[in-house]
Amino acid sequence: MTDAAFTLIAPYYDELMHNVPYDFWVRYVHELIDRYRLKVRSVLDLACGTGNVAMRLAKMGYEVWGVDISAPMVAEARAKAQAAGLNIPYEVQDAAQLQLPKQFDLVLSLFDSLNYILLPERLQEAFQRVYAHLQPGGAFVFDVNTEYALREGLFDQDNLGSRRQLLYRWKSRYDEDTKICTVEMEFWLRNEKGEVIQHFVEMHRQRAYGLDELTRMLRQAGFDYARAFHAYTLQPPRETTDRAFFVATKW
């Protein structure tokens, strides 16, 4: 078992996420870009994971950089970019201490990555570092799991009945006082014969942030405008919104 998220799972992350509709997510990001008439040439993928979104954007012609706090995930991203012949600089950095030698037209942080920042003061610092790395006229687009999602146990899932190489079972518990959801992620890796050849557990923790709270924090970081949307729509969030997207602009 490890308390460090995205370490042991890094080599198998793409297998775990095989059914994630990355192209759909990228199209939605472009819908938000078009809504705000943003002129985007350069993109920072913050908490880039193994680079699945960064690679798609690079293939579209954007100048893309990637940053992630997990060195094993960045190693996977670098290997994939090199194999694809893509020039994507990747850095291992904490979002709250982000320090790159350039500014970007767009900073993205997808797949509820910011929920992993458990201390509000650290998230505030991350927002400030993002603001500093945006060009005037740029935007910050990110998503979060809402408190509804974490409280209602939407993390609880498994694929134990599948024929996939990687089997998993996730069990969560939510603390109403700390607003932290702890997820025990148990994995079994099988060989071609279906025999289990590796078993490991990672503990993942996410904090629920209120949407009004996030809006205030973005304003405090200097953003001129911030708005939340019900996931994959242009509609405002509702009580049962489990994932919300934010657009914050630096005019």
Beta strands, then each sheet from edge to edge (+ up, - down):
strand 1: 42-46
strand 2: 63-68
strand 3: 90-92
strand 4: 104-109
strand 5: 134-145
strand 6: 157-158
strand 7: 166-175
strand 8: 180-190
strand 9: 196-207
strand 10: 225-230
strand 11: 243-250
sheet 1: 3+ 2+ 1+ 4+ 5+ 11- 10+
sheet 2: 6+ 7- 8+ 9-
end
